[in-house]
Amino acid sequence: ELNIDFIANQSKAFHFDMKAPEYFAQLYRPSQGDASWTEHAIAEKLVTVCASLNEYPHIRYKANSRVGTSIAKLFNDKFTKFISSNKTWWYHGDPSHMDKGRATLLITSRTDDCLSPLIHEFTYEAMVNDLLTIEDDRITFENRGSTNVAESANGGGNAEEAKSKDVLLNENDALWVELRGKHIADVIKTLSDRIREIVSSNTSVALNTKASSAKTLSLNQMANALKALPEYREVMSKLSQHMHISHQCMNIFKHDNLLDLSDLEQTLATGKDEDGRTPTVADAVDELVEKLESLSDSKARFRLLAIFIVSQDGMKPSDQSRLFTAANLGPDESKALSNLNALGVHLVKPLTATGRRGIRGDRLVQRTVSDSGSEYSSSRYACELKGVLQSMHMNSLSFDEYPSVYPMPNEDRVNTGGGSMGASGIGSVRGNTGTKFRRNLGASSGKYEGGARQIVFVAGGACFSELRAAQELMNNGGPEVILGTTHFIDPSTFIDYIGSL
């Protein structure tokens, strides 16, 4: 008998509902060397995940991650005991189940990438969680009816009285599933096009008149006519729901001038502006000070200052006083800033640190990041996990940086850059099958084509850009990726977590 101890809120994602700040604090407060209760709990919950998936995975972790290393070893011990006491349990890749190879479980920590949870992400799901109030997938929005939807699609609006409506954004909402990983601009265009298509193509039926006559009606008149057709009420209601939610996001986007803010964030995160130039640190600090002084919210100022500190590996001592004065942080945010040290982030560069120098002085740190795949300059930064997933897919992820609990085939070849790693791994505690599996690297587009799974776990909270990176790899022909975490976090939650240390 197995107790299921996780929440699968998406078809390829799960979390442990460990959202209380104390869980994060236990992971990252200075320890006495022994594994924390939270690390033990995570390992036990991971056993239920892998057992439910019938996966006996190869276990990898980041070598310089204390939390990742601890959880990997705890999971190995607990899962070995589970297998030994459940003789009838089977796993993908055993002699009787050769449909796919054994999975790989990669255990990472939030400290591996403190930058991505702070960056403004403009995909639909990320914006909803960052800008709106959502709790356990439930969101409240102001609904003005189908008439307003039609006019929203046409760029207008009306004075109809707003009504509050609670909806669930989860796997049962097919439109949400389809749109959540798309850029907000693409979401609104898709919704508008579909509303126009439905209204234009079905108004003649609603009015019992010729299509040529229906075309002369306004969009508002056509939407009203559709109310008489029950078969269109549900689809129009769903389109209405997402049109209103997406416009709420865009209203905040415009009000808070997030486009200009994100341009600075992207420049700091990548080390280059949208034209590919590398600005000087002095110029970046000038722009940063101006932007900090324009932000009214202390948490927003912390977020921007933290992006600068994390992306540039600390402030120059000569800039510290000026930046702190401009940020003018409140007590909670000041505590969070000092706590960045506990996550391995240096607030101030050592006096001996030197940057890349140009004619006008030190230049911004250029970070090696994967192509985000976005056509939007406000989304050119890609989270670190995207590059890790791509390397895993190509069997080129370094075993020096990401070792395995037990030796895996061809480790030496991967570490020296030669050849690819077989997808088979350590022998089972029930005996070695001697069979090797290789992932299909020939796929170039479409959904994942099966094969051995990649299970990635982020202790301390995964962000929505990481969830998108996993989905994009599958959409582009990569292997099945299942992303798990203690709890999915938005930027505000991450800042609260840092402050709890």
Helices and strands as residue ranges (DSSP letters): E 7-10, E 13-15, H 21-28, H 37-52, E 58-61, H 66-85, E 104-109, G 110-112, H 124-131, E 134-135, E 138-143, H 146-153, E 163-168, H 174-179, H 184-207, H 211-214, H 219-226, H 230-255, H 258-270, H 281-294, H 298-311, H 317-327, H 331-339, G 340-343, E 357-358, E 361-362, G 377-379, H 384-393, H 411-415, E 454-459, H 464-475, E 481-485, H 491-499
